[in-house]
Amino acid sequence: MNTGKIRLFISAIGLLMIGLIVVAVLYPKDTSKTILISGMMCDNCVKHVKEALLAIDGVKNADVVIGQAVVTLTREVSDDSLKASIESSGKYKVTSISLGEEKSSTGDNKPKTDDAPMHQKDSMSSAHQPQADESKGR
C-alpha cells in the first residue's frame, strides 16, 4: 500500500470514531421514567396502560404493574405525552412521573379502593359483593 491510501484509511477511521463519540453524547444510553398511576385495579388495566405507553414513539419498553409503570426510553419523551397517553381513556390518573426507576416506600403499589375507576366500582358493588341468602330469614 502506498502512503496516500494509508493516510486516507486513517482519516476515515478517525472520522468514524468522531461520529461514534458524537452519537454517544447526543443519544445517551436508554433512560427510564417511573410513573405512578391511580385507578388501576386489575390485569386488564395493566394491559391497557402498557399498550398506551408502547404506542408512544420513543418508548422502548414498559414494565407495568397495578399502580406503577417504568418506561424505558430511546429518546426524550415529555412527561405530558406519557400522562396524556395513560389518561386518554379517562379511567386512570397519573399522580407523578420521575426520572429513573423507583420503588414505592411501602413496597405496596396497590392503589386504595377509592382509586378504582367508575366501571370497576360499579361492577364491584354488585358482582363482587356476597349475596345474602334469602332462605335464612324464613
N, CA, C and O of each residue as an XYZ file, in Angstrom:
552
protein
N       0.845     -1.174      0.000
C       0.000      0.000      0.000
C       0.889      1.235      0.000
O       1.954      1.251      0.616
N       0.443      2.244     -0.686
C       1.212      3.486     -0.676
C       0.755      4.369      0.479
O      -0.314      4.142      1.046
N       1.544      5.359      0.827
C       1.264      6.205      1.995
C      -0.022      7.020      1.838
O      -0.661      7.339      2.840
N      -0.410      7.361      0.630
C      -1.646      8.116      0.400
C      -2.871      7.317      0.820
O      -3.783      7.846      1.455
N      -2.882      6.044      0.463
C      -4.016      5.189      0.835
C      -4.050      4.955      2.347
O      -5.122      4.896      2.948
N      -2.879      4.823      2.948
C      -2.813      4.618      4.397
C      -3.352      5.850      5.116
O      -4.125      5.725      6.065
N      -2.952      7.033      4.672
C      -3.434      8.270      5.292
C      -4.961      8.411      5.133
O      -5.651      8.822      6.066
N      -5.465      8.073      3.971
C      -6.903      8.129      3.720
C      -7.639      7.159      4.641
O      -8.687      7.493      5.194
N      -7.088      5.960      4.801
C      -7.688      4.954      5.675
C      -7.702      5.444      7.128
O      -8.718      5.308      7.810
N      -6.603      6.005      7.605
C      -6.516      6.513      8.977
C      -7.485      7.675      9.167
O      -8.123      7.778     10.215
N      -7.606      8.546      8.177
C      -8.553      9.661      8.258
C      -9.988      9.156      8.351
O     -10.792      9.677      9.124
N     -10.298      8.140      7.560
C     -11.648      7.572      7.585
C     -11.949      6.955      8.949
O     -13.047      7.129      9.478
N     -10.992      6.243      9.515
C     -11.172      5.651     10.845
C     -11.368      6.763     11.880
O     -12.225      6.652     12.756
N     -10.585      7.821     11.781
C     -10.711      8.951     12.703
C     -12.075      9.592     12.635
O     -12.663      9.900     13.672
N     -12.601      9.803     11.428
C     -13.937     10.384     11.263
C     -15.012      9.461     11.822
O     -15.981      9.914     12.432
N     -14.831      8.180     11.608
C     -15.785      7.204     12.144
C     -15.803      7.270     13.674
O     -16.874      7.253     14.281
N     -14.641      7.345     14.291
C     -14.554      7.427     15.751
C     -15.199      8.714     16.262
O     -15.908      8.688     17.268
N     -14.970      9.819     15.597
C     -15.585     11.095     15.988
C     -17.099     10.982     15.876
O     -17.821     11.456     16.752
N     -17.581     10.363     14.816
C     -19.022     10.166     14.635
C     -19.621      9.333     15.746
O     -20.701      9.648     16.246
N     -18.937      8.276     16.139
C     -19.434      7.426     17.219
C     -19.476      8.182     18.545
O     -20.405      8.002     19.332
N     -18.498      9.008     18.789
C     -18.476      9.808     20.019
C     -19.629     10.804     20.022
O     -20.297     10.977     21.041
N     -19.864     11.454     18.896
C     -20.966     12.416     18.791
C     -22.298     11.715     19.034
O     -23.143     12.243     19.757
N     -22.500     10.558     18.454
C     -23.738      9.799     18.646
C     -23.908      9.428     20.115
O     -25.004      9.546     20.662
N     -22.832      8.983     20.755
C     -22.900      8.597     22.166
C     -23.256      9.778     23.052
O     -23.976      9.616     24.037
N     -22.766     10.959     22.720
C     -23.054     12.149     23.521
C     -24.475     12.645     23.262
O     -25.195     12.981     24.202
N     -24.881     12.692     22.001
C     -26.205     13.201     21.657
C     -27.323     12.225     22.001
O     -28.423     12.653     22.352
N     -27.071     10.953     21.910
C     -28.071      9.923     22.165
C     -27.551      8.999     23.258
O     -27.053      7.908     22.978
N     -27.671      9.449     24.514
C     -27.141      8.648     25.602
C     -27.887      7.319     25.743
O     -28.918      7.089     25.112
N     -27.343      6.483     26.565
C     -27.937      5.185     26.851
C     -29.409      5.361     27.214
O     -29.816      6.415     27.701
N     -30.188      4.336     26.975
C     -31.610      4.393     27.297
C     -31.821      4.916     28.719
O     -31.080      4.571     29.639
N     -32.843      5.750     28.876
C     -33.193      6.252     30.192
C     -34.543      5.689     30.589
O     -35.279      5.173     29.748
N     -34.865      5.784     31.844
C     -36.162      5.287     32.290
C     -36.870      6.340     33.120
O     -36.246      7.217     33.716
N     -38.188      6.229     33.143
C     -39.036      7.087     33.972
C     -40.025      6.191     34.701
O     -40.521      5.206     34.155
N     -40.301      6.560     35.952
C     -41.284      5.847     36.758
C     -42.539      6.693     36.841
O     -42.489      7.881     37.159
N     -43.669      6.060     36.550
C     -44.956      6.751     36.534
C     -45.861      6.089     37.570
O     -46.090      4.881     37.515
N     -46.374      6.872     38.509
C     -47.338      6.359     39.481
C     -48.739      6.684     38.966
O     -49.017      7.805     38.540
N     -49.617      5.672     39.015
C     -50.934      5.771     38.380
C     -52.006      5.291     39.351
O     -51.890      4.212     39.932
N     -53.044      6.095     39.522
C     -54.181      5.643     40.337
C     -55.299      5.187     39.407
O     -55.364      5.589     38.245
N     -56.167      4.350     39.934
C     -57.307      3.867     39.166
C     -57.109      2.505     38.538
O     -58.035      1.968     37.930
N     -55.922      1.933     38.670
C     -55.666      0.599     38.108
C     -56.055     -0.448     39.147
O     -55.602     -0.385     40.290
N     -56.896     -1.416     38.758
C     -57.383     -2.399     39.713
C     -57.152     -3.858     39.293
O     -57.287     -4.762     40.118
N     -56.809     -4.095     38.030
C     -56.765     -5.483     37.578
C     -55.747     -5.647     36.443
O     -55.145     -4.679     35.979
N     -55.579     -6.880     36.021
C     -54.644     -7.179     34.937
C     -55.056     -6.524     33.621
O     -54.206     -6.201     32.790
N     -56.349     -6.331     33.435
C     -56.820     -5.674     32.217
C     -56.376     -4.203     32.203
O     -56.031     -3.661     31.153
N     -56.389     -3.572     33.377
C     -55.897     -2.190     33.486
C     -54.415     -2.134     33.137
O     -53.970     -1.236     32.422
N     -53.656     -3.100     33.646
C     -52.217     -3.180     33.361
C     -51.999     -3.297     31.857
O     -51.129     -2.631     31.296
N     -52.784     -4.140     31.214
C     -52.677     -4.347     29.755
C     -52.957     -3.051     28.997
O     -52.219     -2.697     28.077
N     -54.031     -2.336     29.383
C     -54.394     -1.098     28.679
C     -53.314     -0.028     28.829
O     -52.976      0.652     27.860
N     -52.773      0.123     30.033
C     -51.732      1.128     30.263
C     -50.475      0.763     29.476
O     -49.853      1.633     28.865
N     -50.102     -0.506     29.486
C     -48.904     -0.950     28.756
C     -49.060     -0.674     27.263
O     -48.139     -0.159     26.629
N     -50.209     -1.010     26.704
C     -50.455     -0.770     25.274
C     -50.382      0.721     24.948
O     -49.818      1.107     23.924
N     -50.947      1.553     25.812
C     -50.938      3.005     25.581
C     -49.506      3.533     25.592
O     -49.149      4.367     24.760
N     -48.687      3.058     26.520
C     -47.303      3.531     26.611
C     -46.460      3.049     25.436
O     -45.663      3.811     24.889
N     -46.630      1.791     25.046
C     -45.831      1.247     23.946
C     -46.186      1.878     22.598
O     -45.409      1.779     21.649
N     -47.336      2.518     22.505
C     -47.745      3.192     21.265
C     -47.023      4.523     21.066
O     -47.101      5.114     19.989
N     -46.321      4.998     22.095
C     -45.618      6.288     22.015
C     -44.255      6.085     21.370
O     -43.495      5.205     21.774
N     -43.947      6.907     20.358
C     -42.640      6.863     19.713
C     -41.571      7.245     20.733
O     -41.653      8.299     21.363
N     -40.577      6.389     20.890
C     -39.509      6.641     21.845
C     -39.594      5.764     23.077
O     -38.640      5.692     23.851
N     -40.732      5.090     23.273
C     -40.863      4.156     24.390
C     -40.430      2.779     23.898
O     -41.075      2.178     23.039
N     -39.331      2.293     24.457
C     -38.768      1.004     24.062
C     -39.441     -0.142     24.812
O     -39.695     -1.201     24.237
N     -39.730      0.072     26.098
C     -40.319     -0.972     26.922
C     -41.156     -0.320     28.011
O     -40.893      0.813     28.414
N     -42.160     -1.035     28.480
C     -42.996     -0.564     29.585
C     -43.245     -1.734     30.523
O     -43.924     -2.698     30.169
N     -42.688     -1.640     31.721
C     -42.945     -2.630     32.771
C     -44.051     -2.055     33.641
O     -43.845     -1.079     34.361
N     -45.229     -2.670     33.566
C     -46.407     -2.114     34.230
C     -46.937     -3.105     35.256
O     -47.098     -4.292     34.971
N     -47.203     -2.600     36.445
C     -47.909     -3.333     37.489
C     -49.022     -2.425     37.980
O     -49.063     -1.244     37.636
N     -49.913     -2.966     38.775
C     -51.011     -2.148     39.283
C     -50.441     -0.980     40.081
O     -49.746     -1.172     41.079
N     -50.746      0.231     39.625
C     -50.328      1.438     40.318
C     -49.028      2.063     39.843
O     -48.696      3.170     40.266
N     -48.281      1.385     38.975
C     -46.971      1.920     38.570
C     -46.545      1.389     37.210
O     -46.850      0.255     36.838
N     -45.829      2.242     36.474
C     -45.212      1.837     35.213
C     -43.792      2.383     35.183
O     -43.545      3.518     35.592
N     -42.863      1.571     34.699
C     -41.492      2.024     34.465
C     -41.260      1.889     32.971
O     -41.288      0.788     32.421
N     -41.028      3.029     32.318
C     -40.815      3.017     30.870
C     -39.338      3.207     30.566
O     -38.650      3.989     31.223
N     -38.862      2.485     29.565
C     -37.509      2.651     29.055
C     -37.618      3.445     27.768
O     -38.358      3.077     26.857
N     -36.869      4.544     27.702
C     -36.970      5.471     26.571
C     -35.707      5.445     25.723
O     -34.596      5.410     26.251
N     -35.883      5.463     24.410
C     -34.746      5.529     23.491
C     -34.422      6.965     23.112
O     -33.364      7.244     22.547
N     -35.340      7.875     23.426
C     -35.145      9.303     23.161
C     -35.990     10.063     24.167
O     -36.748      9.460     24.927
N     -35.864     11.376     24.176
C     -36.637     12.200     25.101
C     -38.129     12.105     24.772
O     -38.542     12.328     23.634
N     -38.916     11.776     25.774
C     -40.371     11.761     25.664
C     -40.879     12.618     26.812
O     -40.530     12.380     27.968
N     -41.695     13.606     26.502
C     -42.151     14.533     27.540
C     -43.091     13.839     28.520
O     -43.799     12.893     28.174
N     -43.074     14.339     29.751
C     -43.987     13.829     30.769
C     -45.436     14.039     30.337
O     -46.298     13.202     30.606
N     -45.697     15.149     29.674
C     -47.058     15.438     29.202
C     -47.543     14.379     28.215
O     -48.713     13.995     28.238
N     -46.639     13.903     27.340
C     -47.016     12.859     26.375
C     -47.342     11.557     27.092
O     -48.328     10.895     26.768
N     -46.518     11.189     28.064
C     -46.764      9.965     28.823
C     -48.089     10.058     29.567
O     -48.895      9.128     29.536
N     -48.305     11.181     30.232
C     -49.525     11.391     31.010
C     -50.763     11.364     30.110
O     -51.751     10.703     30.430
N     -50.710     12.073     29.000
C     -51.861     12.130     28.084
C     -52.214     10.753     27.549
O     -53.391     10.417     27.417
N     -51.211      9.966     27.246
C     -51.459      8.628     26.713
C     -52.163      7.742     27.743
O     -53.088      7.003     27.406
N     -51.725      7.820     28.982
C     -52.324      6.990     30.036
C     -53.727      7.478     30.382
O     -54.642      6.673     30.557
N     -53.892      8.770     30.479
C     -55.166      9.333     30.933
C     -56.212      9.478     29.825
O     -57.346      9.867     30.104
N     -55.855      9.176     28.588
C     -56.781      9.391     27.464
C     -58.063      8.576     27.587
O     -59.101      8.991     27.073
N     -58.016      7.435     28.252
C     -59.217      6.619     28.389
C     -60.167      7.180     29.442
O     -61.343      6.818     29.474
N     -59.666      8.056     30.300
C     -60.496      8.616     31.358
C     -60.604      7.721     32.578
O     -61.268      8.085     33.549
N     -59.970      6.563     32.551
C     -60.080      5.610     33.664
C     -58.948      5.757     34.677
O     -59.106      5.378     35.837
N     -57.803      6.306     34.248
C     -56.620      6.328     35.102
C     -56.128      7.759     35.278
O     -56.370      8.625     34.438
N     -55.426      7.989     36.398
C     -54.867      9.308     36.665
C     -53.401      9.151     37.036
O     -53.058      8.385     37.936
N     -52.533      9.886     36.334
C     -51.109      9.888     36.641
C     -50.904     10.803     37.844
O     -51.286     11.973     37.815
N     -50.296     10.261     38.905
C     -50.085     11.064     40.113
C     -48.667     11.611     40.195
O     -48.442     12.628     40.850
N     -47.703     10.957     39.543
C     -46.339     11.510     39.488
C     -45.525     10.801     38.415
O     -45.788      9.652     38.060
N     -44.528     11.520     37.910
C     -43.572     10.970     36.950
C     -42.194     11.413     37.410
O     -41.963     12.599     37.646
N     -41.281     10.461     37.535
C     -39.923     10.798     37.961
C     -38.910     10.075     37.087
O     -39.201      9.032     36.502
N     -37.729     10.644     37.011
C     -36.656     10.070     36.214
C     -36.076      8.869     36.936
O     -35.835      8.923     38.142
N     -35.850      7.786     36.206
C     -35.261      6.587     36.792
C     -36.310      5.667     37.366
O     -37.504      5.968     37.367
N     -35.823      4.513     37.866
C     -36.709      3.536     38.484
C     -36.805      3.829     39.967
O     -35.807      4.142     40.616
N     -38.005      3.725     40.493
C     -38.221      3.925     41.916
C     -39.045      2.779     42.461
O     -39.867      2.191     41.757
N     -38.818      2.478     43.696
C     -39.653      1.516     44.412
C     -40.545      2.326     45.338
O     -40.127      3.356     45.866
N     -41.762      1.866     45.536
C     -42.622      2.602     46.454
C     -42.073      2.453     47.857
O     -41.461      1.435     48.179
N     -42.283      3.450     48.695
C     -41.722      3.435     50.046
C     -42.307      2.313     50.892
O     -41.635      1.817     51.797
N     -43.520      1.908     50.625
C     -44.136      0.835     51.394
C     -43.915     -0.513     50.743
O     -44.135     -1.552     51.366
N     -43.482     -0.504     49.496
C     -43.320     -1.758     48.769
C     -44.635     -2.269     48.224
O     -44.675     -3.297     47.548
N     -45.714     -1.556     48.514
C     -47.034     -1.968     48.063
C     -47.535     -0.959     47.052
O     -47.827      0.183     47.407
N     -47.639     -1.364     45.795
C     -48.062     -0.446     44.751
C     -49.554     -0.524     44.476
O     -50.041      0.074     43.516
N     -50.286     -1.256     45.311
C     -51.715     -1.370     45.074
C     -52.413     -0.087     45.493
O     -52.195      0.405     46.600
N     -53.249      0.458     44.620
C     -53.960      1.680     44.971
C     -55.057      1.399     45.984
O     -55.482      0.255     46.151
N     -55.514      2.450     46.660
C     -56.626      2.316     47.584
C     -57.895      2.038     46.782
O     -57.961      2.327     45.587
N     -58.897      1.477     47.451
C     -60.164      1.154     46.792
C     -60.801      2.402     46.184
O     -61.450      2.316     45.142
N     -60.623      3.564     46.825
C     -61.206      4.804     46.302
C     -60.641      5.185     44.945
O     -61.246      5.978     44.223
N     -59.470      4.622     44.585
C     -58.837      4.937     43.314
C     -59.402      4.124     42.164
O     -58.993      4.314     41.019
N     -60.323      3.233     42.441
C     -60.873      2.385     41.386
C     -61.633      3.231     40.386
O     -62.358      4.148     40.772
N     -61.473      2.928     39.082
C     -62.251      3.657     38.082
C     -63.732      3.350     38.257
O     -64.102      2.334     38.845
N     -64.561      4.228     37.748
C     -66.002      4.094     37.934
C     -66.537      2.756     37.438
O     -67.401      2.166     38.087
N     -66.042      2.262     36.297
C     -66.546      0.989     35.791
C     -66.226     -0.139     36.749
O     -66.990     -1.099     36.849
N     -65.109     -0.041     37.456
C     -64.723     -1.054     38.429
C     -65.586     -0.940     39.679
O     -66.034     -1.957     40.208
N     -65.832      0.292     40.168
C     -66.620      0.474     41.382
C     -68.036     -0.059     41.176
O     -68.591     -0.719     42.053
N     -68.620      0.234     40.006
C     -69.970     -0.234     39.732
C     -70.034     -1.748     39.718
O     -70.946     -2.345     40.292
N     -69.062     -2.372     39.059
C     -69.085     -3.824     38.970
C     -68.759     -4.452     40.313
O     -69.253     -5.537     40.619
N     -67.932     -3.790     41.127
C     -67.588     -4.318     42.431
C     -68.788     -4.262     43.366
O     -68.956     -5.129     44.223
N     -69.622     -3.235     43.199
C     -70.743     -3.088     44.113
C     -71.781     -4.181     43.923
O     -72.507     -4.502     44.864
N     -71.871     -4.760     42.735
C     -72.869     -5.798     42.537
C     -72.242     -7.184     42.366
O     -72.613     -8.127     43.066
N     -71.315     -7.303     41.456
C     -70.771     -8.615     41.117
C     -69.841     -9.167     42.186
O     -69.770    -10.383     42.365
N     -69.128     -8.307     42.898
C     -68.137     -8.784     43.854
C     -68.635     -8.768     45.295
O     -67.871     -9.070     46.212
N     -69.896     -8.424     45.510
C     -70.450     -8.415     46.849
C     -71.085     -9.777     47.127
O     -71.746    -10.344     46.257
N     -70.885    -10.299     48.335
C     -71.541    -11.565     48.653
C     -73.060    -11.374     48.654
O     -73.566    -10.365     49.144
N     -73.758    -12.326     48.117
C     -75.207    -12.263     48.041
C     -75.806    -12.792     49.337
O     -75.363    -13.811     49.868
N     -76.808    -12.094     49.837
C     -77.487    -12.540     51.051
C     -78.279    -13.786     50.738
O     -78.897    -13.893     49.678
N     -78.259    -14.711     51.643
C     -79.030    -15.943     51.470
C     -80.467    -15.664     51.922
O     -80.734    -15.531     53.116
N     -81.381    -15.576     50.963
C     -82.753    -15.192     51.239
C     -83.515    -16.256     52.015
O     -84.517    -15.945     52.659
N     -83.063    -17.496     51.967
C     -83.798    -18.577     52.615
C     -83.598    -18.593     54.129
O     -84.381    -19.235     54.829
N     -82.586    -17.918     54.659
C     -82.291    -17.946     56.086
C     -83.346    -17.215     56.917
O     -83.633    -17.637     58.037
N     -83.914    -16.163     56.415
C     -84.854    -15.364     57.202
C     -86.241    -15.958     57.253
O     -87.111    -15.349     57.874
N     -86.516    -17.094     56.652
C     -87.875    -17.633     56.557
C     -88.126    -18.714     57.544
O     -89.225    -19.267     57.587
